């Protein structure tokens, strides 16, 4: 967290908005850590927590929505160029139709999926209204946990951050396994004649 603290201290709300919204486009930035650092600044009286929460929520929703639109307009062509078979793509789309809402909400709390969930939802043709609903729910929960939670528990944030730092490698490993499984599923039938 100490690495993003200077960003927050120098750019304030703009640093948070830029980092969180760019993260929603698929850029691997520390949006969650930046939000937590800004919440600490708010707890110290340097930022207003209501303004911070509102801007972080808007940045998260807008960033992921733009990511969705990018995935929707160019994602399928990218999958095909990478060799994903149409039947695999259809099966993954059906899976996403069934569980996509939960993925969009839960992905907000994991590095990797948080950056990619808008792109994936668009790529797999999740209806925009449905994506928006789950995107807003996920963003509200995320800002509530990491923004307001950090703000109200700032005296204990060192302990919480230490615990999460220990758990984060496990979450990252789970995210990598999930992404690899999805890619493996997509490309498994790439060379088979029947697909």
N, C-alpha and C positions, 0 to 999 in steps of 0.2 A: 504494500500500500504506500510505503514511503517513496516509491519511484514515481507514482502519479500525483503525489501531494503537490509538488511544484507546479504541475500543469493546472491543477485546480486553484492553487493560490494565485497564479498569474492570470489565468483566463476565466476563472469563476464559472458562471453558468454556461458561457459559450464553450468552454472546454468539455463540460459534461455533455452538452447537446451534440457537439461535434463527434465526440468519442462514441456515445451511445447510438446515435443515428448511423454513423459509418459502420459500426459493428453489425447493425441490422442488414447492411448491404452485403455482408459476407466478409468484411475486412476483419482480420484477427486482431482486434484491439481490446484493451482491458476495460470494457464498459462497466462491468460490475464493480471492479476495484475503484474505478473513477467515481462511480456513484457513491460508494462507501466513503471514499476520501472527502467528497463534497459534503456528505451528511455529517462527517466529523467537523468540517469547517462550519456547518450550520449549527452544530451543537456548541461550538466555541463562539457563536454569534457573528461570524464573518459572512454567512449567507443566510437567506431566509428559507426555512425548510418547506414552506408551502409553495414558494416559487420554484425551488429546486425540484420538489416532487412533481409539480405540474409539468415543468419543462422536461424532466427525465421521462415521464410518462409519454408526453407528446413525441419526444425524440425516438423512444423505443417503438411506438406504434407506427410513426411515419417511416422510420428507417426500415423496419421489417416489411411495411407495405410496399415501399419502393423495391425492396429485395424480391417480394412476391411478383411485382410487375416485370422485373428483369427475368425471373425464372419463368414466368408465364409466356413472355414474348420470345425468349431465346433458349430456354432450358431444354425443351424436347429436341430441338435441332442439335444441341450439344450432346445430348445422350446418344442420338443416332450416329453422330460423327465419331463418338467414342466406341461405337459398336454394340450398343445395347439392343437386344432383339425387341421387336414390337410386342411379342407375347410376354416377355419379362416386364416390359414397361407397363403393359395393361394389368398384370398381376400386382405390381407394386402400386399402381394407381388405385386398384380395388382395395388393397390393404390400407392405403392412406385415406381412402374414402371412409373406411370403417373406424380407423384409430387416429386419423390426422388431427382432430381437434385436441385430443389428449397430448399428442406429440407437440403441437404448437405451444400449449400451455407449459408442459414440463420441460421442453427444450430451453425455455427462457432461463432455467436454473443450471444449465450445463454448458461449460465452455465447449465450443465446437458446434454442437447442435443449435446453441443460441444464435450464432452467427449465420447459420445455414437454414434455419427453419422457414424463413420467408421465401428464400430461393427454392427450396424443396417443395413447399406448398404450391407455389406458382408453377413450377416445373411439372408437378403431378396433377395439375388442373383442379385443385381444391377450389370450390366456388368462393369468389372473393368475399361475399357477405359472411360466409362461414369462417373463412380465415380471419376476417376482421373481428368477428365476435370473439374467437379464441385468442387472437393476438391481443386484444384489449384486456381480456381476463388475465392472460399471462403477464402482460405488462403491469397491470394493477397489482397483482400479487408480487411480482418481482420488485417493483418500486417500494411496495409496502414492506417487504422483508428486508431488502438491502438498503433502502433509503431511510424509511421511518424506523425500521428496526435498529439500524446503526445509530441513528439520531437519538433514540430513546435509551439505547443501551451503551452509549459511548464510553461510559466508565469501564465497561467490561469488554470493549471491542478487541482489545489485544488478545484476550483469552479466546474469544470467538474466532478471530482471524487465525490464530495459531491452530485451533482445532480444524477449521476449514482447510487450512494449508495442508494439514496431514491427510484429510479426506480427499482433497482435490486430485491427487494422483489416481485415486480409485475411480473418481467420477470421470476423469479424463480417459482412463483406460476403458471404462465402460462405453464412453462416447466413441472412442476410436474403434472398438469392437463392433458397435452398432453400425457405424458408417462403413466399415469394411464388410460386414455381413450384407448390408444393403447393396454395396457395389458388387460384391461377389454374386449376389442373387441376380442383379441386373445383367452382369456380363458372363455368367456361368454358361448360358446357352448360346453365347455369341458365335461359337464355331460349329454348333450342331446344325445339321441340315434341316431337321424337323422344325426348329424355331425360326 
